[in-house]
Amino acid sequence: MALGGGIAAVLCIPPAVSLAAGGATDFLLSVGHPVLASSTLTVAWLASSAVDEASGTRWASGAGVSGAGAGTEWLRVDLGAGQEVTRVRLHWATAYAKSYRIQLSDNGATWTDAYRTADGNGDVDDLRDLKGRGRYLRVLATQAAKPSGYSLWDVRAYGPGPASRVPESYKAPGAGVPPEAADLTAAPKKETAMELVSSAENSTLDWRSEFGYIEDLGDGRGYTGGIVGFCSGTGDMLSLVTDYTSRQPSNVLAPYLPALRAVDGTDSHKGLDPGFPAAWRAAAKDPVFRKTQEDFRDRIYFNPAVRLAQTDGLRALGQFAYYDAAVVHGVSGLRSIREQTLRARKAPGQGGDEFVYLSAFLDARAAEMRREAAHSDTTRVDTAQRVLLNDSNLDLIPPMTWQVYGDTYTINR
């Protein structure tokens, strides 16, 4: 569908500048800017594909995420600064919205409709003579024409501009990096990373209070305990206790090693109940056990994840995103998610855009989490890491605020 201009007129428009009615110059505001979506079907159809100008790429919402395609999904573009938007061109794929809105916002939270329809018929919608202003533009799809959800080949926003430059912190390392920037291995950054993980794993920023944490979460992994959620069913708890026993042979957990070996790979408590949780909490009072947990965490999760992120040219936020993925999925799971992402986007170390690459990585990470019932709640990605990414905080510089599982956390130092 072409509104106020026709498809033929659209096809004659140069890629960067168009002539709107009345002869005024319209600048293309949206191409290459940061973009987020409510869901993504797979890593092949990323949110960023809708603003990359490539003819063969598109965004597709997660299938069935909102009830067989009948619910609400959205795609949001950060225009970099407040912009007047006079025209939006949407190129729908086969999965199009029957009802949708074009919205604008200054803060990404409060939205104003610039256009709305309940009679969409797909193809190309060239919406002209719009009136609205905001830094963020959102396509809010509320009713799908088909049960497969929504998909857009292209989203282009135009206005009197000129289009603002993408904020400096979206650029690759080396350009405009603030003096506070440092790798995640620097002590203050590492402390931030531990607090971010603890907010998701233990619902607190005080990760040092969680050495004695232990419970069965009913996720099929048996007992989960300690500062990053070591599990009796996934092998890392067994390895941790083995390491602890090599350092402190006469410890309260050593008698449970045969049982930990027996239940590895299962959710069974056989041989662990009833005394293991109490023994774990008692061991947590031992400085040697606390040090063992920290060393094991760094050796198995933190160090490999950060090294891999450094290889990919990622700064602190990207390094943390890799680390958090390793904690939940293991380093092998992290590598799998990374490989999926690299098939679609170049990492900064390969000359790619850091924001675009991280957006794609988080899309792939969220898709992987949704495949496992125990981790289907993706808020540790969507309302934490994506929030920091959207704030351009690629260096994890406080103050920062995020949410996990409905709880709000803030670091001010």
N, C-alpha and C positions, 0 to 999 in steps of 0.2 A: 504494500500500500504506500502511495506517495501523497503526502498532504501538502497542498500549497505550492507544488513545484513540479511534481511528476518524476518518474524514474529517469527519463531521458535527461532532464535537467541535472539530476544528481550525478549521473555518469560523466557529465562534462565538467564537473567541478575539479580544479586542481587539488592535489593532496594537502596543501597547507593553507590556502586562502580561497574563499568563495565570495561571490557577489550576492548579497541578499537583496530582497525587494527594495527598490529605492536607490540602489547603487552603493549603499554603504558597505565597507569592507568588513567581512567576518573572518576572524582568525580561528584556526583550529586549536582548541584549548586542551583536548583530552589525550591525544596520542602520546604514548610512552609514559604517562603519569601513573602513580601508584593506584592499584585497584584491589578491592576486596569483594568477596561474594559470600552469601549466606551458606552456600555449600558448593561442592564441585564433584562432578560424577567420577572422574579419574584424573590422573596427572596429565593425560593427553589433552584435556579440555579445561585449561586453567582460566581463572578470572582475568589474568593479564592478557590472554589471547584476544579479548574483545577490544583492546586499545593498542594493539601492536602493529596495525596497518598491513599485516600479512593476509593474503587472500585466502589461505587454506587453513587458518586456525580459528577456533571459536571457543567460547565458554559454554559449558553445559552444567545445569544444576544437578545435584545428587538425585538419583532416581528413587522415588518413593519416600524421600526424606520428609516431605510435608504432606504425606497422604496421597499416594498415587498421582502426584503431579497437580493436585487440585488446590494446594495450599499456597502460602506466600513464600517467595524467594526474592532475593535482591542482589544487585551488583552496584557497587559504589566506587566512584572515581574521585580521587583527591586532585583537584585542579591546581594545587600548590599555593593558592592565595584566593582571596575573594574575587570572583569574576562575575560580570554580567553575562548571562546566558540567553541568547536570542533564538537559538536553533539547536535541535538535537536530531541526529539521524541514526536510526536503529535498523540494522539488517538482521532479521530473524532467520534462524534455521527452521527446519521442519517443525521442531517443538517450539511453538510461539505462544505468547500470552494473549488470551482473549480480553482480559482486563489488566490494566497496568497503569502506573503513574510515573511521571518524571518529577522528581523532587529535588530541592536545593536546601542546603544547610550551611550555616557558618561554623558550627561546632561538631557536626557529625552525630548529634543527638536529637535536636529539634528540627523537624523538616516542614517545608512548605511546598505544596503542589504547584508546579508550573504547567502541568498538563495531566489529564486523566482521561481514560476511555474504558468503556465496557464492551467495545465492538471491534476489537483488533482482529485483523485477518491475515497477519503474518507478512512475509516478504520484506519490503523496505518501507519504513515509516519515516518520512521526512517532515519533521515538526518545526514549523517556522513561526515567526512573530511571537515567540515566547517572551514572557516578562518575568524575570527573577534574577536573583543574585545570591552567590554563596561560594564557599571554598569547595564544598562537597556536592557532587551530583549523584543521585541514586535513581536507578530503574527499579521500581518496586512492582513486581509481577504478582498479582493476587488471584488470578484464575487462569489455568492452563487450557489450551484448546485440545491437548492430547494428554494421556496419562503419563507420558514420558518426561514431564516437567518442562523446563525452559532452556532455550539455547540461543545465543546471539553470536553471529559472526563478527559484528562490528558495532561499536558505540562511539559516535562522534559528537562532541559538543562544540558549538561555535558561539562567538561573541565578539564585541568590538575590540577586546584585547588591548595590546598584544598579549599573547599567552605568556603567563609567568614562567620563569624557570623553575624546574624542580628544585626543592630545597637542597642545599649543599650536602646534608647528611644522607641523602639518598644515593649519592655518587659512590663510585668505587673507592677503595682505600687509597689514601695518598692525596686526595683532593679535599681540602677544607676540613681535615680531621681535627677536632678540638684538642687542646692540650690535655684534657682529662681522659682522652682515649687511651686505652691500654688493653692488652690481651686479657682473657679471663684468668690467666695464671697469676696476674698481679693480685696481691692480697685483698685489696678492697673489692675488686671485681669478683674474685672467687667467693668472698663472703656474700655478695649480692646473689651470685648463682646458687649458693647453698640455701639462701632464704627463699628464693623463687621456687626451688624444688620442694622445700619444706612446706610452703604454702599449699602445694598440691598433694604432697604425700602425707603430711601430718597436720594440716590446717593450722599452722603456726609459723611465724618467722623465726622463732627461737629453736633452730634445728639442734642445738646442743642439748636441749632438754629431752630429745627423742631417742637417745641411745637405748633406753629401756622400753621403748614402745613395742608392743607385740599384740597381734590379734589375727583371727581368721576373717578375712573380708568376704568370704563366700565367692571368690572369683576363680576358684579352681586351682589356686596356687598354694594351698595349705596355709601355714602361718606366714604372716608378713611382719617383719620387725626391723627396728633400727632406723638409722638416719636417712636411708634412701629406699627402704622397703625391701630388704633382703627376704627371699621367700624359700620356704622349705621344699616347695614343689618345683623350683626352677634351678636348683644347684648352687646358687650363690650363697645361700645360708649355710649349706654344708661346707663350702669352700671357706667361708668366713670362720666358722667354728673350728675347722681343721687348722687354719692359720693361727687362730687364737691359742689353740692347744699346743701348737709348736712353740709359741712364745711363753705360754703359761700352762705347763702340763697338768698341774693340779688345779683345774678350774671346775666350776659347777656345771658347765655345759659339756665337758668331755665325755661323761657317761652316756650322753645322748647321741654320740657320733654314729654308732651302729644303726640306731633308729632313723637318723637323718639320711643315711645312705639308703636305707630300705624304702623310705617314702619319696626319695628324689624322683621327680617326674610325675607325681600324683598329688592329690589334695588330702591324702590320708594323714591322720594324727597317730597312727598305730605306733606304739612305743614311746610317744612323746607326751601323751596325756597320762596323768593330770599334772605332772610336775614341771614340764618344760617351760611354760610361760613364766612361772615364778623363778625358775633358774635363770632365765634370760634377764629378767629384771634385776636379779641379784648380781649377775655378771656385769651389768651396766654400771655398777658402782665401782668397778675395777678400772683404774686408769689404763691398764694394759688393753682391756677389751675395747674401751672407747678409742684408743689409738689404733687398734687393729681395724675397727670399723672405718675410721677415716682413711687409713692407708689402703684398705681394700677398695673402698669407694673410688679413690683416686686412681689406683692401678687398673681396675677393671672397667670403670665407666668414664671418669672425668678426663684422665690423661689421653686415652685413645680418641675420645670424641673431640677434644680441643685440638689435638694434633691434626686430625682429619679436617676440621674446620679451617685451621690455619693453612693447610695445603690448598683448600678451596678459596683462599683469599677473604675469608669472612672475619668480621670484627666481633666485638664482644657479644652482641645479641645473637648473631649467627652461631657463634661458638656455644652459647648457652642452649640454643635450639637443638643443636646436635647432642649436647650432653643430656638434656631432658629426654630426648628420644632414646638415647642409650639406656637411661635409667628404666624406662618403661618397656622398651622392646629389645634390650640387649644391644651390644655393639653390632652384632650381625644384623639385627633388625634395622638399626640406624643405617648401616651400609646399604641395605636393600632399598630403604626409602630414598637415600641419597642417589643411588643409581637410577631409580625411577625419575627423579627430578632432573638429573643430568641428561637424560634422554630427551627432555623437552626444553631445557634452559641451560645456558652456559653459566657456570659459577664465576664470581668476580676474578678468580685466579686464571680463568680462561678468557677473560675479556668481557664477561657478561655484566649486566647491571645487578648490583647487590640487592636492591629492593625487589626487583622482579624475581630474582633467583630465590630469595627467602620466602616470598609470597608463594612461589611454586612448591618449595619444600614444605611449608606449613599446610598447603592444600593436600599434598601427598601424605603427610603425617596424620592429618585429621581423617583422611580416607582410610588409612591403615587402622586407626583406633576404632573407627566405626565397624570394622570387620570383627572385632572382638567384644563380646557383650560386656566384659568386665571393664573395658575402657571406652565404651561408646559415648560417654560424656566427654566431649572434646573442649570443655571450657578452659583447661590448662593451656590450650592452644588458642582458642578463639577469643577469650576475654582476658588473656594474659599476654602471650607472645605476640599475637596480632595487634593488640592495643599498643604495645611498645614499638612495633614496626610501623604502625600507622602514625605514631608520634615522631617518627624519624629518629628514634632513640637507638641507633645502631651501636652506640658505644656504652649503653646501659649507664647513663649519667643521671643520678638523682636530681630532683625528686621524681619518683615514678609511682604510679598507682595502677593496680590491676585487680581483677576478680578471679576467684577460683571457686567453683561449686556454690556460687551465690555470696561468698564472703569477700569483703574488700580489704586489700592490703596496701600499705604505703611505705616507701622508704624515702626518708627526707635527708639523710646525711650527705 
